[in-house]
């Protein structure tokens, strides 16, 4: 749980407090990830993958808007609470951008990185949906469910791209590199 959220609450927290904190963390995460996606999309070599990342970036505006409506329905001000997990996921993705050589391998690594962030988000939304339902905050649950479904569809799209061509291209690039090494070794003999 983010430090500032814990410091804010001196008394024992309720499920409603937990929901509010989760919304704050998700609100921050959506904004941080939306900021990172253009850089990720720019580095993607595959045109379909680039479009998928760009679509996710555009969807982020809708996700942020739904979270703002959820805050309103809860009767609290929209605010961010920086969570360390999303910072770490973004830092890992930035490291991938620096360390992975080869366009096909980078595409495969970017799919994995964005899927990891998406799975983290879905876990957060799933918890928040359950809490909203338990609190009979059905409007909030519906807003969050819409975002969860959108995240799941985006993850399925990335998995389809990975399974249909991204991973295969990365394997082909590795195979071509191995063949070049074999040819170099043959020339040395």
Secondary structure, 3 states (H helix, E strand, C coil): CCHHHHHHCCCCCCHHHHHHHHHHHHHHHHHHHHHHHHHHHHHCCCHHHHHHHHHHHHHHHHHHHHHHHHHHHHCCCCCCCCCHHHHHHHHHHHHHHHHCCCHHHHHHHHHHHHHHHHHHHHHHHHHHHHHHHHCCCHHHHHHHHHHHHHHHHHHHHHHHHHHHHHHHHHHHHHHHHHHHHHHHHHHHC
